[in-house]
Amino acid sequence: MALRVSIDAGASSINISLPRSVGVKLEVDGALTSRNFQDFEMLDGDTWQSRNYDSAVKKIEIDIDAGVSSLNVGWR
């Protein structure tokens, strides 16, 4: 079972820092959004997954709906 997080934002800068031990899947809906996802693999145009997602015990699924935004997701 994964923890589910939903982010709904307009014009914004979103910075997310996650622990390395967690597997993460990102679903992104954002037309004019710049994306910087450190160590993620693109599954399709809107879905990204951390390299450890399948093997991780703890998982987070993040659904991001953003307008004109800058998205940065990385590790601490």
N, C-alpha and C positions, 0 to 999 in steps of 0.2 A: 504494500500500500504506500502511496506517495502523498506527501503534503501538497496541497494545491494552493497556489497563490494567483490572484488576479489583480492586474494593474491596468487602470483605465485613465489615460492622461491625454491632455491636449498638447499644445506646444510646450515642450519641456526637455530637460536633461535628466536622464535616469541612469544612476550608477548603482550597480548591485555587486556586492562582494560576498562570496560564498566560501565555506570551508571546503578544502580539497577532498575530504572523505565522502562528500555528498554527491550522488548522481543527479544531474539536472537535465530536464527537457524544457525547451523554450518554444512556445507557440507565439509568433509575432504577427500582428496585423497593423501595419503602418506604412502608408503609401510614401510619404516623403520623410523617411526616417533613416538616419545613418546608423549603422550597426557595427559594433566592435565587440565580438564575442571571443574571448581568449580561450583557446583549446577546446572549441566546440566543432562538431561536424554537422554540416547541413544535410538533413534528410530529404527535404524538398524546399521549395521557395519560402515557406513560412515556418518550418520546423527545424530546430537545431537541438543537438544532444551532446552532452559531455561524453568524453571518451570512456569514462568509467560508469556510465549509466547502467548498463546491463549487469555489472558485477557489484555495484554499490548496495549496501544494506539499507541505507537511508536515501530516499529520493525526494526530489522537489520538482513539481511541474508548475511552470510559471507561464501564465497567459497574459501577454502584453498587448493592449490595444492603445496605440498612441498616434497622435496626429503628427505634425511637423516636429520631430524630436530627435534627440541623440541618445542612443542606448549603448551603455557600456556594462558588460557583464564579465567579471573576472574572479580570481581566487585570492584568498588570504592565507 
